[in-house]
Amino acid sequence: MSEPRPELRIVLVSGLSGAGKASILRALEDIGYEAVDNPPLTMVHDVVRRSERSLAIGLDARSRGFDPALVLSTLAALKTEPALRPELVYAYADETVLLRRFTETRRRHPLAPQGRVVDGIAEEAALTQSLRDGADLVIDTSDLPLGDLRHLIEARFRPTPAAGTSSPGMMVALVSFAFPAGLPRESDMVFDARFLRNPHYDPILRSGTGLDGAVAAYIQADPDFEGFFDRIQALLTLVLPRFVHEGKKYVTIAVGCTGGQHRSVHIVQRLAHVLALPGGPGAVREWQITVTHRELERKGLLERRGMAPDPADGPRADPPSDTRPATFAQGAL
């Protein structure tokens, strides 16, 4: 006997053109919903029936034969099915705000393609009034920043993780690199470690990497290392939760040095360890960490040296015999 189908959340998104319906759909897609924009109303049941995961469906005046009464009857029918949890979200904004948005984007209003935008706004507001009255959630986006809109949607509609799993949250990519080879193009924040003492000038350490215990100890012996690292950690402790609140899904933090082999590698490894510590800045599990050592990968050093212990286990006093950035998921540039 097959197991019962888990409850699916179905979010119908409608409202006024220019009020943020597309942003709501994108926010829902980012938290795991399958997004479908403006399917024929007669096909909504089929779309829901075939879906294996929660759905976000945009329905608005752009659809041919758009009928608010049919939207409401479809919603009512979905609510009779015990395996579904359907809701209707209606987005609107003040007329002056919508006029400004259409002016800025130079888009035509779907109900006034050849006429005045203000007339299209009035017609659409009257047409969709019944949807606003019947909505489970009405959102005024007039003075609502995009980050706050995404936070609102995520807080209300984020799917409940299955037992034993957690929400993926924001992905934080930590990247070590060499400045002469160029900055990682996707970097959001860049830190320069070239002022720290360089193991390259020690003949014993030159062939090693920042993954080696002896190299790490040499770098940390620099009298300015701890102050530098503490300031990076304090900055990330401040900004990463704000990035989550603003709705960012990907953040890349790059640390560079001259060769991308020693100092930057060690700092990235230590940052990964700190951000993954229970009780550390990442304890609320609002983000996941990936680590990439760009120059080590390009030189083939990782493949030759194998896999290192997970940074969450803490630093090792002795140089490991096999050293690869053990971390969470290996990222790639």
N, C-alpha and C positions, 0 to 999 in steps of 0.2 A: 504494500500500500504506500503510495507516494505521500510525502510530507505536505501539509497545507502550505499554500503560497504565502510568503510573508507579506505583511501589510505594505502597500505601496502608497507613497505620498504623491498626489497629483495636484499641481498648482496651476490653475488657469490664471493668466496674467492679461489684464485688459486695462483700459483707461484712455486718456487723451493723448493724441499724437504730440510728441515732444516732452511728455511728462516723465520719461525714464523707463518705459517698458522694456526696451532693449537692454538697459543696464541691469534691470531686475532679472531678466532671463540669463544674462551673462553671470550674474552673481550666483544664481541657482545652479547653473552649469558648473561653476567652479567648485561647488560643494558636492558634486556628484550626481546632479540631476541630468537626465537626457533632455535637451532643449529642442523643442519643435516650434518654429515660428509660423503662425498663420496657416495651419492645415485647413482644408475644407471642413466646415463644421460637421458635415455628415460623416466624416471619417474619424472624428475624435475618439469614438468608442473603439474603433478598430485599432487606432494607435495605442490606446491604453491597454487593450486586450493583448497586444503583441509585445508589450514592453516587459523587460525583466528587471527594470530598476525604476526609481522614482522619476516622474516626468514633470517638466515645466513647459506649458503650452501657451504661446502667445496668440491672443485672439483680439483683433481690433478692426477698425473701419477700413483698413486696406484690403481685407478679404472680400472677394466677390460674393455678393449676396449676404453680407454681414447682417445678422439678425440677433439683437440682444436677447429677445425672447427665447430663441433657440439655444443661445449660450446658457441661459438660466435653466432651461429644461434639461439640457445635457448635464449641467452640474447636479441638478436634483436626481437624475437617473444614476449618476456615478455615486452619489451619497447613499443609495440603497444597497450598494454592493459592500459586504462586510470586509472584503480583502483590500478595499481602497480607502484612502483618507484624502478626499478632494477638498480643495479650498479655492476661493476666488479672490485675487488681489486686484485692486483697482488703483491706478496711479493718476493723479491730477496735479495741476499747478495753476497759479493765478494767470489770468489772461495776459497781463503785462509781461510776466516771466516767459510764457509760451511765445509771445510775439518776439521777444528778444532772442530766444533760442532759435526760432525759425529765421530771423534776420542774420544771426551769426553763422548758421550752417548753410544758409541760402537754399534750403529745401522747400519744396512745394508742399502745401498742406493737402493730404489725400482727399479731403472733401471740398477743396477749393483750388484745383489745379490751375485754373485760369483766372480765378477771382481773388478777392482779398483774403489774406490769412485770417483776419479777425472774424470774417463770416464763417470760414471753415471751423474755427475753434468753437464758435457759438453753436453751429449745427451739430458738431460731434458731441458737445456737452449735453445737448438736449437728447440726442440719439442714445447715448450711453447712460443716461440718468438712472435707468432701472438697474443697470449693472452696479453702479455706485451704491444704490440703495440695498442691493442684495449681496454685496461683497462681504467676505469674512474679514478682510483687512483693507482699509482705505489709507493710502499714503499720499500726503501732500508734500511734493518735492520742491515747492517754490523756493525755500531757503535751506534745503537739505543737501549738504555736500555729498559728493559721490561716495566717499569713504564711509560716511555715516549711513547712507542708504544701504550699502553692501553689508555693513555691520548689522543693521536692522534685519535684513533678509536672512543673513546667516544665523543670527540668534534665534529667529523664529522657525526657520525651515531646515536647519542642518539636520540631516538624517541621524537617527540614533545609531551609534556604532553597534555592530553585532557583538555578542559576548566574546571577550578575549581579544577584541580589536580596539583601535582608537582612531579618531579622525586624523587624516594626514596633516592638516594644518598648513602652515607656510613652510616652503622649502628654503632652507638657508644653505647656499653653496659657498664653501670656504675654498679659496684657490690660492696656491703659491705660484709665483712666477718670477721671471728675470726681466728687469726693466729693459735691457738692451733688445730683448725679443718682442717688446711691445706689451702694452696693457691688455688684459683680457677685455674684449670689447663689451661684454655684458655687465661689467663691474658697476655696482651701485656705490660701493665705498672702497677706497684704496688706501693702504697703509704702507709707508716706506721704511724698511728695516735696514737700509744701507749704512746707517750711522753706527750700528752695533759692530763689535769686533768680529772679524771675518775668519772663520776656520780655514778658509782657502789658503791662508798664509802659514798655516801650521802643516808641515810635511806629513805628519802622522794622520791628521784629520782631513786633509785635502780630498782624498778619494771617498770619504764617507758622505753621509747625508744627514739632514736634520732629523731623520728617524733613528739615528744611532745615539745611544746614551752618552757616549763620550763627547760627541759633537754638541748635544743638548747641554751638557754640563759646561762646556766651554762658552757657549753663547750666554747662558744664564749667569756666568761669572762676570759678565760686563756689568759695571756698577749702575748703569742706566737701564738695564733690561727690565727689572721688575717694575720700575716706575712707568716705563713705556707700555708694558703689557697690562698693568693695572688700569691705565687710562683707556686703552682699547676696550678692555672688558667693561669698564664703567660706561663708556659710550654705547656699546652694544646692549648693555642692560637697560639703558634709557630708550634707545631707538627701536629695538626689535619689537617690543610690545606695541609701540605706536604704529609700526609697519603692519602688524597684525590687525590693529584697529582700523587702519586705513584701507584694509582689504587687499594688501599686496599678497601675491601667492608665491612669488619667487624673489629672493634677494641674494645677490652675489657680493661677497666680501673678499677682496683680493689683498694679499700681502706680498710685497715684492722685495727682492734684494738684487745683488749684482748678477749672480749666476743662477738663482732660483733653486739652489741645491741644499743650502745649509740653513741660514737664518730664517728665511720666509717659510721653509718647510716646518721647522721646529715650532714657529709661532702658530701656524695653522693647526698643527697637531694639538698644541696645548689649548688653543681656542676651542677645538672640537671637544676636547676632554671637559673643559669648563662648561660649555653650553649643554653638554649631555648629562652633567652630574645631577642626581636626585637632590633636590634642594637648591640647585643652582638656578641661574636665570631661565633655563629651559624647563624647570620642574613642572610648570603647568601644561607642558606638552603642546604648546601653541605652534611649535615648529619642529621640523626634522632637519637633520644635518647631512650634507654630503661633502666629501672632501676630494679635491683634485690637486695633484702636484704636477703642474703642467710640464715643467722642464724635466722632471724625473721620468715622466711618461715618454717625452720626446727622445730622451737619451736611452730609453730602454732599461733604466736602473730598477724600476719596480719589478719588471718581469724577471730580471736576473736574481733579485733578492728575495722574492716570495712575499708572504703575508705576515704582517706584524700584529701584535696584540691590539685589542680594541682600546682606544684612548680612555674609555670609561673605566678601564681597569687601573688607570693611574700610570705614571711614568715608571720606567725601569732604570735601575741604577747602572746596569751593565749593558754594553751594546748588544742588541739582539742578533742572533745568528741569521735570522731571516727577517727582513724589515720592509713591509709594505704598509701604506697608510690604512690601517685597519679601521675602519671607522664604521660608518653606518652604511650608506649605499655609495658605491663609487660613482662619482660624477664624471662627465666627459665634456671637453670644450669643443 
